[in-house]
């Protein structure tokens, strides 16, 4: 596209997973910024739309000049926060250590909330291995930490994909997690749903519900299955490409007991066995188990997560309303 239209264009595009209508196919921008985890990549694929290429002309006019001052004030306030330097070092990847301490780190398809090898994939491991930090354009909260994978190629990591492709699969090696993440980005698949689907497949294999062998911690086999899902080469790839809910229903009632999803959407990387408020956030999100509507779990861990109170519900509603308002601005 850049050869055809020039190096100054921007674009969003789908990969092979979107072309083959994998239900958690995404749209990718900036060689690794992936969005639309409920399957918008498959929507584009269903319309035979591979990419949208854009070139901007002129300035964006703002109705009220006060907006510029508000933006500058927000940037100054953000950069003055005590934790800002640490954020720039690790970004969301530091959540691995926090989730481990709070026992909410998804491990072995959410059967556990702690992972013995968390230090090998956590924020400090990322900081030691980081090659460069990336962000969305104009963002002062850079969260994309780029490391080298097992093949020496670059992969951009954050908390969600480390947890879902790492501890959730029993993989305690950052380069291996990065490799699986790079496959997801190249193929155009959501890392959260991919990690959940692979974890589901590993547990189904362990229980003898799948004829295909997929063992915990086997990143090479996980990579093979991930490619199979994206390219839909075999019966296994076609089954798992439907997502956890549909795959579990085809495997039978026993499989539905450990199919981790809400409304058909695989769960974001927080184990809610001891976090009922966050479980409520997942269950009331209109698209399913995604943290976009309310990230209640940090507040809940601080305030008391074992209780069921009106205060907790009201806080959740407040956070949901904040996200709704922000999404409309």
Secondary structure, DSSP 8 states (H G I E B T S, - for coil): -HHHH-TT-EEEE--HHHHTT-TTB-EEETTTEEE-TTTHHHHHHHTT--EEEE---S----S-THHHHHHHHHHHHHHTSTTHHHHHHHGGGGHHHHHHHTT---BTTTTBS--TTGGGTSHHHHHHH--EEE-STT-SS--EEEEE-TTS-EEEE-HHHHHHHTGGGT---HHHHHHHHHHHHHHTB-HHHHHHHHHHHHHHHHTT--SS---TT-HHHHHHHHHHHHHT-SHHHHHHTT-HHHHHHHH-HHHHTT--EETTEE--S---TT-HHHHHHHHHSTTSS-TTS---HHHHHHH-SS---HHHHHHHHHHHHHHHHHHH-
